[in-house]
Amino acid sequence: MLIKGLHHVSALTAHADQNYRFYTDVMGLRLIKKTVNQDDVSVYHLFYGDEKGNPGTELTFFEIPMAGRTREGVNSISATSLRVPNDDALQYWVERFDEYEVPHGEIVERGGCATLAFTDFEGMRLILVSDEHNSGVAGGKPWDQSPVPAEYGIIGLGPIHLTVQDASLTAPVLTELLGFRAKGSYPAFTPGQPDVLVFESGEGGSGSEVHLEERNDLEQERPGRGSVHHVAFRVDNEAELRQWVDRVRQFQFPSSGFVDRFYFRSLYFREANGILFELATDGPGFDTDEDFATLGESLALPPFLEGRRAEIEANLKPLDTVVR
């Protein structure tokens, strides 16, 4: 049993239409699946990624129209990284963010890599990380119809940043339960706080890393628009996932048990500081029910919801997903 790396990150948006425009027009990602929240079919669940939504490249959003402002704090997934090919790409993105008036910081080193922090239109905390000196889990391939040139395009998820009240509770979950390896640390950006701990899994590298920061000066986060709901880690197949179901139970963490999400199979549980983790299989994949050429252009529903298509479509505000 092996965690192969990062699978996807799921966040909240109050405005699916603006979210779609930002992540496709500005960030250059491909909308690879337009579907609904399987637990609340009245709202969208949008999936973005590389050319076909390969595991490790997926950034997804649940639409919560009445979501309030996020009050940042501990016991949260406090930043999501996106990998770009090299250091030159970061300079391209500085200029692109300036053009589109996207709030961003300076290019700085973080955990041995050049990085550029920014926020989306709802304040979601994001970091571009250069793959120039990275090795390990391979990145994906940008969509050839992206408005961002491929040599600068986003190639997948990078390190996921967790901010917790007590790192000694989360670290053993990563290492003893999930099999991550301690890789090192780097100084926190907030003076007086402990070093940020770095963990990796599988083949290692940015596509597998979790960065764990302990903060004793923050309140509990109150999630809202732009906050991250959960992070998912990759497992190879369904048989292996079922073994993970048993393992999580052995560690006495309450969990969802086995869940069929149609495009992948899942297991959800909360680690000791309350952050929601998911384990998800690499397949079957997003081209299971759509052709590669038209991914994301129509509302896709898993078979168990297909009989309710008319009702579901009537309650959704249409998105402009015409290829431009």
C-alpha positions in Angstrom: 0.0 0.0 0.0 1.5 3.3 -1.1 0.4 6.9 -1.3 1.6 7.9 -4.8 1.3 11.6 -4.3 -1.4 14.4 -4.4 -4.6 13.5 -6.2 -6.8 16.7 -6.0 -7.8 19.6 -3.8 -11.4 20.7 -3.4 -12.4 24.2 -2.4 -15.5 26.4 -2.1 -16.7 29.1 -4.4 -19.8 31.3 -4.2 -19.8 32.1 -7.9 -19.4 29.2 -10.3 -19.5 31.5 -13.4 -16.7 33.8 -12.1 -14.8 30.8 -10.9 -14.9 29.2 -14.4 -13.7 32.4 -16.1 -10.8 32.9 -13.6 -9.4 29.4 -13.7 -9.8 28.9 -17.5 -9.2 32.5 -18.9 -6.6 33.7 -16.4 -5.0 30.5 -15.0 -5.3 28.6 -18.3 -6.5 25.4 -16.8 -8.9 23.1 -18.7 -12.4 22.6 -17.3 -12.3 18.8 -17.5 -15.6 18.0 -15.8 -18.8 20.1 -15.2 -20.9 18.1 -12.9 -22.8 18.5 -9.6 -22.0 18.0 -6.0 -23.1 14.4 -5.5 -24.2 15.2 -1.9 -26.2 18.3 -3.0 -27.2 18.2 -6.7 -28.5 21.7 -6.7 -25.0 23.2 -7.1 -22.1 22.7 -9.4 -18.9 20.7 -8.8 -16.3 22.0 -11.3 -13.0 20.1 -12.0 -10.0 21.8 -13.6 -6.7 20.2 -14.5 -4.3 19.4 -17.3 -5.3 18.3 -20.7 -7.3 15.3 -19.4 -7.5 15.8 -15.6 -4.7 13.4 -14.7 -4.5 12.5 -11.0 -2.3 15.1 -9.3 -3.4 18.0 -11.6 -7.0 18.4 -10.4 -8.3 21.5 -8.6 -12.0 21.3 -7.9 -14.7 23.6 -6.6 -18.0 23.1 -4.9 -20.4 26.0 -5.5 -22.0 27.3 -2.3 -23.9 30.4 -3.4 -24.4 31.9 0.1 -20.9 31.2 1.3 -19.5 34.0 3.5 -16.0 35.3 3.9 -13.3 32.9 5.1 -11.8 33.8 8.5 -8.3 32.4 8.2 -6.9 30.4 11.0 -5.5 27.1 12.3 -6.6 23.5 11.5 -7.0 24.3 7.9 -5.6 23.7 4.4 -4.2 27.2 4.3 -2.5 27.2 0.9 -2.6 25.2 -2.3 0.4 25.1 -4.7 0.3 24.8 -8.4 3.4 23.6 -10.3 4.9 25.5 -13.3 7.8 24.2 -15.4 10.7 26.5 -14.3 11.8 29.8 -12.7 11.2 31.7 -16.0 7.5 30.8 -15.8 7.2 32.6 -12.5 8.2 35.9 -14.1 5.7 35.3 -16.9 3.0 34.9 -14.2 4.0 38.1 -12.4 3.4 40.0 -15.6 0.1 38.1 -16.3 -1.2 38.7 -12.8 -0.4 42.4 -13.2 -2.3 42.4 -16.5 -5.3 40.8 -14.9 -5.1 42.6 -11.6 -4.6 39.5 -9.6 -3.2 40.2 -6.1 0.2 38.5 -5.7 3.5 38.7 -3.7 7.1 38.6 -4.7 9.0 35.6 -6.0 10.6 34.0 -2.9 12.2 30.7 -2.0 10.0 28.3 -0.1 11.2 24.8 0.8 14.0 24.9 -1.7 11.9 26.1 -4.6 11.2 29.5 -6.2 7.5 30.4 -5.5 5.0 33.1 -6.2 2.0 33.5 -3.8 -1.3 35.0 -5.0 -5.0 34.9 -4.3 -8.0 34.3 -6.6 -11.0 36.6 -6.9 -12.5 35.1 -3.7 -9.3 35.3 -1.6 -8.3 31.6 -2.0 -4.6 31.3 -1.0 -2.5 29.9 -3.8 1.2 29.5 -4.6 2.9 28.9 -7.9 6.0 26.7 -7.4 8.8 26.2 -9.9 9.7 22.7 -11.0 13.2 23.9 -12.1 15.1 21.8 -9.5 12.3 19.4 -8.7 12.3 15.6 -9.2 9.9 12.9 -8.3 6.2 12.6 -9.2 5.9 13.7 -12.8 3.7 16.7 -13.7 0.9 16.7 -16.3 0.6 18.2 -19.8 -1.1 21.6 -20.3 -4.1 21.6 -22.6 -3.0 22.7 -26.1 -6.0 25.1 -26.3 -5.1 27.0 -23.1 -4.6 30.8 -23.4 -1.4 30.3 -21.4 1.6 29.2 -23.5 2.5 25.6 -22.7 6.1 26.5 -21.6 4.6 28.5 -18.8 1.5 26.5 -18.1 0.4 24.8 -14.9 1.4 21.2 -14.8 -0.2 20.0 -11.6 -0.6 20.3 -7.9 2.4 21.2 -5.7 2.9 21.2 -2.0 -0.2 21.5 0.1 0.2 23.7 3.2 -1.5 22.7 6.4 -1.7 25.1 9.3 -2.5 23.4 12.6 -2.6 24.2 16.3 -0.6 21.1 17.2 1.8 19.6 14.6 2.6 16.7 16.9 -1.0 15.4 16.2 -0.9 15.7 12.4 2.7 14.5 11.8 2.1 10.9 13.0 -1.0 10.6 10.8 1.1 11.5 7.8 4.0 9.2 8.7 2.6 6.3 10.7 -0.8 5.9 9.1 -0.3 7.2 5.5 3.4 6.3 5.1 4.8 9.8 4.3 8.5 10.4 4.9 9.9 13.4 6.8 11.9 15.4 4.2 13.1 18.4 6.2 12.0 21.8 7.2 12.3 25.6 6.4 11.8 28.7 8.4 8.3 30.0 8.9 7.4 33.3 7.2 5.8 34.5 10.5 8.5 35.5 13.0 8.6 33.5 16.2 6.8 30.5 14.9 8.3 27.0 14.5 9.9 25.8 11.3 7.5 24.4 8.6 7.9 20.6 8.4 8.0 19.0 5.0 6.7 15.5 4.2 6.7 13.5 1.0 5.3 10.3 -0.3 5.7 7.9 -3.3 8.4 9.0 -5.7 8.7 12.3 -3.8 9.0 15.8 -5.0 6.6 18.7 -5.1 3.8 16.6 -6.5 3.8 14.5 -3.3 4.5 17.1 -0.6 2.6 18.3 2.5 4.0 21.3 4.3 3.0 21.4 8.0 3.0 24.6 9.9 2.2 25.0 13.6 0.7 28.4 14.7 0.0 29.4 18.3 -1.2 32.9 17.4 -4.4 32.1 15.4 -8.0 31.2 16.1 -9.7 28.3 14.5 -10.4 28.9 10.8 -14.0 29.6 9.8 -14.4 28.4 6.2 -16.2 30.3 3.5 -15.7 31.1 -0.1 -12.2 30.5 -1.2 -11.4 28.1 1.6 -10.3 24.5 0.9 -12.7 21.7 1.8 -10.3 18.8 1.6 -7.1 17.4 0.1 -7.0 14.0 -1.6 -4.0 11.7 -2.0 -3.5 9.1 -4.7 -3.8 5.4 -4.3 -3.4 3.0 -7.3 -6.7 1.1 -7.5 -9.9 0.0 -5.9 -8.4 -3.1 -4.3 -5.7 -1.0 -2.6 -8.3 1.6 -1.5 -10.3 -1.1 0.3 -7.1 -2.0 2.2 -6.8 1.6 3.2 -10.4 1.5 4.5 -9.4 -1.2 6.9 -6.1 0.5 7.9 -7.9 3.8 8.8 -10.3 1.8 10.9 -7.4 0.1 12.7 -6.1 3.5 13.6 -9.6 4.3 15.0 -10.3 7.4 12.8 -14.0 7.7 12.0 -14.3 7.6 8.2 -16.7 7.5 5.3 -15.7 3.9 4.3 -15.6 3.1 0.6 -17.3 5.7 -1.6 -17.9 5.4 -5.3 -17.5 8.8 -7.0 -17.8 7.2 -10.5 -14.7 9.1 -11.8 -12.7 7.6 -8.9 -13.3 5.7 -5.7 -12.7 7.4 -2.4 -12.3 7.2 1.4 -12.6 10.3 3.6 -11.5 10.8 7.2 -10.5 13.7 9.5 -7.0 13.7 10.9 -6.3 14.6 14.5 -6.5 18.4 14.1 -9.8 18.1 12.2 -8.5 18.5 8.6 -10.4 16.4 6.0 -8.2 14.0 4.1 -9.4 11.9 1.2 -7.7 8.9 -0.5 -8.7 8.5 -4.1 -8.0 6.0 -6.9 -6.2 7.0 -10.1 -9.1 5.7 -12.2 -11.4 5.2 -13.9 -10.9 8.9 -15.0 -12.8 11.8 -16.5 -13.0 10.5 -20.1 -15.1 7.6 -18.8 -18.3 9.3 -20.0 -17.1 12.0 -22.3 -14.8 12.2 -25.3 -11.4 13.7 -24.7 -12.0 16.5 -27.2 -15.2 17.7 -25.5 -14.4 17.2 -21.8 -16.2 19.7 -19.6 -18.4 21.2 -22.3 -21.7 19.6 -21.2 -23.2 18.7 -17.8 -21.9 15.3 -16.9 -23.8 13.1 -14.4 -22.9 9.8 -13.0 -25.3 7.0 -14.0 -27.1 7.0 -10.6 -28.1 10.7 -11.3 -28.9 10.4 -15.0 -32.6 9.8 -14.4 -32.8 13.2 -12.6 -31.1 15.2 -15.4 -34.1 17.4 -16.3 -34.7 18.3 -12.7 -31.0 19.0 -12.1 -30.4 21.0 -15.2 -33.5 23.2 -14.4 -32.0 24.2 -11.1 -28.5 25.1 -12.4 -27.4 28.5 -13.9 -25.8 27.8 -17.3 -22.1 28.3 -17.6 -20.5 29.6 -20.7 -18.2 26.6 -21.5 -18.0 27.2 -25.3 -14.3 26.7 -26.4 -12.9 30.1 -27.2 
